[in-house]
Amino acid sequence: MGKNMLSEEKENKDESIPPNDGVRLQVYLANCGLGSRRKCEEFIKQGKVRINNTTITRMGEKVFQEDIVYYNNREVHPTRKKIYLAFYKTAKVISSNSDPEGRTNIMSFFKEFSSYRLFTVGRLDYMSSGLILLTNDGNFGKIASHPSSEIEKEYIAETNEPLGEEILNDLLKGVRINGELYKIKKYIIKTSNKISLILVEGKNREIRNIFSHYRIKLKKLQRVRIGCVKISGLLPGTYRNLTEKEVKWFIEGKKKNDSSN
């Protein structure tokens, strides 16, 4: 009987966890493909996660090799195969797994990846189009989306009327709107009604809030680049795998190689 118990215990060990040291719970969940570390921290605070028979609601807990982790009462394990995709989102698509209003959600384009628990790296609002990254790698998601990584995001904004250079130069310095600081890193005037804007933080609806503040109507907003990944070559509603070189660029933090420099 003792031998059977030892055998069962050994079989339950998760070899992805360093022996003796364990791994932080939010990191473990991210490695299971449940979302970025920040998102997984939210799951923990919401009481959706158990280690063995104990519900965890605070940060700092670790998972060890013999532990079993549950999310929403389902046993979860680190994902072996990592997926990295670049998707051309069209307007009127929700950047989430589902929508209570029944609108088209981004995951409806990736049904063949349902077993990999993909999540979006950041978001694009409902009416915006362009490049968005998807993965099941929580570490990649954190690096690519966290403000501290300072990953450039390039947008093309088309307007009904010109956004004057005086305003654009103010945005280079930073403009406070409703108590929030909005700032761009760089701009390129394409035509009188088309501008390239490069940001490194990407707050929620940042560009739309800027244009609304200056009472300039946006006709179209499209994201065309995230770091080293460009939308060129993708058709609306299609995706491709990131190259090994592109993934490495994010993982190793080679932000100085921005293609805009």
C-alpha positions as CSV (number, residue, x, y, z in Angstrom):
1,M,0.0,0.0,0.0
2,G,2.8,2.3,0.8
3,K,4.5,1.7,-2.5
4,N,1.3,2.4,-4.3
5,M,0.9,5.7,-2.5
6,L,4.5,6.7,-3.3
7,S,4.0,5.7,-7.0
8,E,0.8,7.8,-7.2
9,E,2.5,10.8,-5.5
10,K,5.4,10.6,-8.0
11,E,3.0,10.4,-11.0
12,N,1.2,13.6,-9.8
13,K,4.4,15.6,-9.7
14,D,4.5,18.5,-12.1
15,E,7.9,18.5,-13.7
16,S,7.4,22.0,-15.0
17,I,7.8,23.3,-11.4
18,P,11.4,23.6,-10.0
19,P,11.9,21.0,-7.2
20,N,11.6,22.4,-3.6
21,D,11.3,26.0,-4.8
22,G,7.8,26.0,-6.2
23,V,6.4,28.7,-8.5
24,R,4.1,31.6,-7.8
25,L,0.5,30.8,-8.3
26,Q,-0.2,33.6,-10.8
27,V,2.8,32.5,-12.8
28,Y,1.6,28.9,-12.8
29,L,-1.9,30.0,-14.0
30,A,-0.4,32.1,-16.8
31,N,1.7,29.0,-17.8
32,C,-1.6,27.1,-18.0
33,G,-2.7,29.6,-20.7
34,L,-5.4,31.3,-18.6
35,G,-4.2,34.8,-19.3
36,S,-1.5,37.2,-18.5
37,R,-0.1,37.2,-15.0
38,R,-2.1,40.4,-14.2
39,K,-5.3,38.7,-15.3
40,C,-4.5,35.6,-13.3
41,E,-4.0,37.8,-10.2
42,E,-7.6,39.0,-10.7
43,F,-8.8,35.3,-10.9
44,I,-7.0,34.7,-7.5
45,K,-8.6,37.8,-5.9
46,Q,-12.0,36.7,-7.2
47,G,-11.7,33.3,-5.4
48,K,-11.7,31.3,-8.6
49,V,-8.5,29.4,-7.8
50,R,-7.8,26.4,-5.5
51,I,-4.6,24.7,-4.6
52,N,-5.6,21.2,-3.6
53,N,-8.6,21.8,-1.3
54,T,-7.8,25.4,-0.3
55,T,-9.3,28.4,-2.1
56,I,-6.6,31.1,-2.6
57,T,-7.5,34.8,-2.6
58,R,-4.2,36.5,-1.8
59,M,-0.9,36.9,-3.7
60,G,2.3,35.2,-2.6
61,E,1.1,31.6,-2.5
62,K,3.3,29.0,-4.3
63,V,2.6,25.8,-6.2
64,F,4.8,22.8,-5.6
65,Q,5.3,19.7,-7.6
66,E,2.8,17.6,-5.7
67,D,0.0,20.2,-5.7
68,I,-3.1,20.1,-7.9
69,V,-4.4,23.5,-9.0
70,Y,-8.0,24.2,-10.0
71,Y,-9.5,27.1,-11.8
72,N,-13.3,27.4,-11.7
73,N,-13.3,23.8,-10.2
74,R,-11.4,22.5,-13.3
75,E,-7.9,21.0,-12.9
76,V,-5.4,23.0,-14.9
77,H,-1.9,22.2,-16.1
78,P,0.9,24.2,-17.8
79,T,0.5,24.3,-21.6
80,R,3.3,22.4,-23.4
81,K,2.9,23.9,-26.8
82,K,3.2,27.7,-27.0
83,I,1.1,29.6,-29.6
84,Y,1.9,33.1,-30.9
85,L,-0.3,34.7,-33.4
86,A,-0.7,38.0,-35.2
87,F,-4.3,38.7,-36.2
88,Y,-5.9,41.5,-38.4
89,K,-9.0,42.4,-36.4
90,T,-11.7,44.2,-38.3
91,A,-14.0,46.8,-36.9
92,K,-17.1,45.6,-35.0
93,V,-15.3,42.7,-33.4
94,I,-15.0,42.5,-29.6
95,S,-11.4,41.8,-28.3
96,S,-12.5,39.2,-25.7
97,N,-13.7,35.6,-25.4
98,S,-17.4,36.5,-25.3
99,D,-19.8,39.3,-25.2
100,P,-23.1,39.6,-23.3
101,E,-24.6,41.6,-26.2
102,G,-23.9,38.7,-28.6
103,R,-21.5,40.7,-30.8
104,T,-18.8,38.9,-32.8
105,N,-15.9,38.1,-30.5
106,I,-12.3,37.6,-31.5
107,M,-12.2,34.0,-30.3
108,S,-14.7,33.0,-32.9
109,F,-11.9,33.3,-35.5
110,F,-9.8,30.7,-33.5
111,K,-12.0,27.7,-32.9
112,E,-9.3,25.3,-34.0
113,F,-7.2,26.6,-31.1
114,S,-9.9,26.1,-28.4
115,S,-7.8,23.5,-26.5
116,Y,-4.9,26.0,-26.1
117,R,-6.8,28.6,-24.2
118,L,-5.6,31.6,-26.2
119,F,-6.0,35.1,-24.9
120,T,-5.4,38.5,-26.4
121,V,-2.3,40.6,-25.6
122,G,-4.0,43.9,-24.8
123,R,-7.1,44.9,-26.7
124,L,-8.4,47.0,-29.6
125,D,-11.8,48.7,-29.0
126,Y,-14.9,47.6,-30.9
127,M,-14.7,50.1,-33.8
128,S,-10.9,50.0,-34.3
129,S,-9.2,47.6,-36.7
130,G,-5.7,46.3,-37.1
131,L,-3.1,44.2,-35.4
132,I,-3.6,42.3,-32.2
133,L,-1.5,39.5,-30.8
134,L,-2.8,36.3,-29.3
135,T,-1.0,33.7,-27.3
136,N,-1.3,31.0,-24.5
137,D,2.1,32.0,-23.0
138,G,1.5,34.1,-19.9
139,N,5.1,35.3,-19.8
140,F,5.0,36.5,-23.4
141,G,1.7,38.2,-22.7
142,K,3.1,40.1,-19.7
143,I,6.2,41.3,-21.6
144,A,4.3,42.4,-24.7
145,S,1.5,44.2,-22.8
146,H,3.0,45.7,-19.6
147,P,3.7,49.4,-19.8
148,S,7.2,48.9,-18.3
149,S,8.3,47.1,-21.4
150,E,7.7,50.2,-23.5
151,I,6.7,48.3,-26.6
152,E,5.8,50.7,-29.4
153,K,2.3,50.5,-30.9
154,E,1.8,52.4,-34.2
155,Y,-1.7,53.6,-35.3
156,I,-3.0,55.3,-38.4
157,A,-5.7,57.8,-37.6
158,E,-7.9,59.2,-40.4
159,T,-9.9,62.3,-39.6
160,N,-12.5,64.6,-41.1
161,E,-10.3,67.6,-40.4
162,P,-6.6,68.1,-39.8
163,L,-5.0,67.6,-36.3
164,G,-2.7,70.6,-36.2
165,E,1.0,70.2,-35.5
166,E,0.6,72.5,-32.4
167,I,-1.6,69.9,-30.9
168,L,0.7,67.0,-31.9
169,N,3.7,68.7,-30.4
170,D,1.7,69.2,-27.2
171,L,1.0,65.5,-27.2
172,L,4.7,64.8,-27.5
173,K,5.2,66.6,-24.1
174,G,2.0,65.1,-22.6
175,V,-1.5,66.5,-22.2
176,R,-3.7,65.9,-19.1
177,I,-7.3,65.0,-20.0
178,N,-9.8,64.5,-17.2
179,G,-6.9,63.9,-14.8
180,E,-5.2,61.3,-17.0
181,L,-1.9,62.0,-18.7
182,Y,-1.9,61.2,-22.4
183,K,1.4,61.2,-24.4
184,I,2.7,60.1,-27.8
185,K,6.2,59.1,-28.6
186,K,6.3,60.2,-32.2
187,Y,4.0,61.3,-35.0
188,I,4.3,61.2,-38.8
189,I,1.9,63.3,-40.9
190,K,0.9,61.2,-43.9
191,T,-1.6,63.6,-45.4
192,S,-3.6,66.5,-44.1
193,N,-6.2,64.0,-42.8
194,K,-4.0,61.0,-42.1
195,I,-1.5,60.7,-39.2
196,S,0.7,58.0,-37.9
197,L,0.8,58.0,-34.1
198,I,3.3,55.9,-32.0
199,L,2.6,55.2,-28.4
200,V,4.4,53.1,-25.8
201,E,1.8,52.8,-23.0
202,G,-1.5,52.4,-24.8
203,K,-4.1,53.3,-22.2
204,N,-7.7,52.3,-22.7
205,R,-9.2,54.2,-25.7
206,E,-6.2,56.6,-25.5
207,I,-6.3,57.9,-29.1
208,R,-10.1,58.2,-29.2
209,N,-10.0,60.1,-25.9
210,I,-7.4,62.5,-27.3
211,F,-9.4,63.2,-30.5
212,S,-12.6,63.6,-28.5
213,H,-10.9,66.1,-26.2
214,Y,-9.9,68.3,-29.2
215,R,-13.4,67.8,-30.8
216,I,-11.9,66.2,-33.9
217,K,-13.9,63.3,-35.4
218,L,-12.1,60.1,-36.1
219,K,-13.1,58.4,-39.4
220,K,-10.9,55.4,-39.0
221,L,-8.4,54.1,-36.5
222,Q,-6.1,51.2,-37.3
223,R,-3.2,49.7,-35.4
224,V,-0.5,48.7,-37.9
225,R,2.5,47.7,-35.7
226,I,3.3,46.3,-32.3
227,G,7.0,46.3,-31.6
228,C,8.7,44.4,-34.5
229,V,5.4,42.9,-35.7
230,K,3.7,44.6,-38.7
231,I,0.2,44.2,-40.1
232,S,1.6,44.2,-43.7
233,G,0.9,40.9,-45.5
234,L,-2.3,40.1,-43.5
235,L,-5.8,40.4,-44.9
236,P,-8.7,41.6,-42.7
237,G,-9.9,38.7,-40.6
238,T,-6.8,36.5,-41.1
239,Y,-3.8,35.6,-38.9
240,R,-0.3,34.2,-39.1
241,N,2.1,32.6,-36.7
242,L,4.8,34.9,-35.3
243,T,8.2,34.0,-36.5
244,E,10.8,32.6,-34.1
245,K,12.7,35.9,-34.5
246,E,9.7,38.0,-33.6
247,V,8.9,35.9,-30.5
248,K,12.6,36.2,-29.4
249,W,12.5,40.0,-29.9
250,F,9.7,40.3,-27.2
251,I,11.1,37.6,-24.9
252,E,14.6,39.1,-24.8
253,G,13.2,42.7,-24.6
254,K,15.0,44.1,-27.6
255,K,12.9,47.2,-27.7
256,K,15.8,49.3,-29.0
257,N,15.4,47.6,-32.4
258,D,12.0,49.3,-33.0
259,S,11.5,49.3,-36.8
260,S,10.5,53.0,-36.5
261,N,14.0,54.0,-35.4
